């Protein structure tokens, strides 16, 4: 079952003049359910509002309406676990000026959640390294194709993700996730300049604080991976996913660790 609401209307079409379609001029958030409930909805809406403001899109009342419409779509969908995407575009309009002819466009997309196989959490994944392509950092906009191309390329080469280094060689984030490291008793949460701090990263750091673990959000050099006990990806669908190899070289002893398992278990308790 799949549902789509455009400005609150089920099955309505998006205008071909919508700036989200023409230019990727909009922002989005992806939310999953646990036990049929939208997880960390308030946090996702907060990020959506902040991104909209950074783009010059007035987030209200659209963000509040998106919340109502997401709950409406979930009620129609019924029991099960779902993936919900909330999209907010500038609205209709063409041309260079960042203006719309009317109000922002709201879109709610709902589809069945397909979680990662549990075996991936049990054995971990391999990732590769690369430089962030232009346009992939900054606000999380609907112009997401460079991120998807980078991720597809990594998967074609047998990696689960590509971790991006900035121009100075510091570890920033993945093409579609944030990165966490457990090193010498400290949870490191690097972020590239202009990078995106996702909701799962926020919740993971809250969980670490709850556990009394030291947290460092400073820069992490590529060479620091040598002494890393655990390397983890974090995102809405991945949750906390252990990385056991980077570019063919084992990291963290080549096996998932207890910190990642603990963080994954704590996530739902700190939303």
Secondary structure, DSSP 8 states (H G I E B T S, - for coil): -EEEEETTEET----TTBHHHHH--EEEEEEEEETTEETTHHHHHHHHHHHHHHTT---TTHHHHHHHHHHHHHHHH-SS-EEEEEEEE--B--SSS---SSS-EEEEEEEE-----HHHHHH-EEEEEEE--TTSSSS-BS--HHHHHHHHHHHHTT-S-EEEE-TTSEEEEESSSEEEEEETTEEE----TT----HHHHHHHHHHHHHT-EEE-S-EEGGGGGG-SEEEEEETTTEEEEEEEETTEE-GGGS--HHHHHHHHHGGG--
